[in-house]
Amino acid sequence: MKVLRNRFLTAVLFVAGVASIAGAQTKPATTTTAKPATTAKPATTAKPATTTAAKPATAKPSASTGLLDINTATADQLKALPGVGDAYSAKIIAGRPYTAKNQLTSKGIIPQATYDKIKDQIIAHKPAK
């Protein structure tokens, strides 16, 4: 088996060497296939650019830190977080006030996996007395 593979590789390298010598005189055929692939890409890249710009506009971060305060956020702002839907946003609002953002998991409001997705995007400002 190795002998056949070695002979095949030797033949391929020989043909590639001959083709590179002859290729100096002719153009390769692969340059024409690249153009159709590039024309299809701009149409697909236009949509994700508009959808990603819309998400930050829906969730209003805290003015001083850029993080979403779980004590004052609306249900729609909470639903904009990854992994948070109607049920979790309702549970977060019902469990207020929070003194620390990790209370979302310690109180059993959301699972650890969901908390890991959003922990860098949220904050819990202590409520004023």
N, C-alpha and C positions, 0 to 999 in steps of 0.2 A: 504494500500500500504506500509506504514512504517513497519507494522507488518511483512509482507512478506520479506521486505528487511532486517530487523533485524534478522529474522530466517535464511535467506540465509547467511548473514554474520557470524552468529554464527556457522552454519554448515561448512562454508569455514574455519573458524578459527579452528574448531575442527579437520577437515580433515588435515589442515596444521600442527597442533600439532601432530597428529598421524603419519603423513608423516615424520616429523622431528625426531621423535623417531625411526621410522623404517629406516629412511634415514642414520642413523649412520652405518647401516649394508650394505646398497646398494649404488651404485654410481648413481647420477642423470643422466638422458638421455640428458640433455642440453649441456654437454661438447663436444659432437661430432658435434653439429651444428655450433659451433663457428669457426672451422677450415676452411670450405669452404668460409666463408665471408672474412677471412683475406687473403686468396690467391688471391682474385679478386682485392683488394685495391692497391697493388704495381703497377699493370699495369696501373691504371688510374692516379696515382699520379706522374708518370714519365713525362708525357706530360706537365702539367702545370708548372713544375719546369723549363723546358727548355724555355717555352714561356715567363715567367716572367723575365728570365735573358736576353732575347733578347730586351725587350722594353727599359731598361735604356741605352743600348748600342746605340740605334738609336737617342735618344735625348741627346745632349751634353750640360750639365749644365755649367754655368759660373764657371770659375776656382776658384774664390775667395769665392763664396757663395753657390755653388751647385744648383743655380736656373737658369732657362732658361731665357736669356735676350730676350725680345720680340722685341727689336730694331735691333738685329743682327741675330736672329734665322732664319734658312731656313724653307721653306714650309714643308718639311718632318719632321723637328724637331717640328714644331707647330702642325702638324697632329698627332703626338705621344701623345699629351696631351688629356685627357679625354674630349669628347664632341666637339673637334675641328676637323673638316673635311676639305675638299678642299675649300669650300666656305668661312668658317671663317678664314682659314689660309691666303687666298688671301686678305680678307678684312683687316686682321691685318697688313700684309705687305704693303698694299696700304695706310694705315693710319699713317705710320711712319713719323717722330719720335714721341715717347711718352716720356713725362717727368715723368709720374707716371703710374703704372700698372692699376689703377682704371679708367684711361681714355678709356680703352677698353669698359666699360659700359657707361661712360658719353658721349662719342662720338657716341654711338650706334653701335659699331663694333660687339659686341657679347651680347647676353642676360645675365641678372643677374645670372640665374641658371647655365649657362656654366662658367661664371666668378667664381662663388662660388666653382666649381669643381677644377679650375686650379690656384686659387689665391695663394695657398701655394707653387706652383711649378714654378712661374714666377717672373721676376723682370724687371724693365725698367731702365737701366742705361742711364743717361743723355748723349746725343751725344756730342762729342768733337767739339769745335768751330774751 
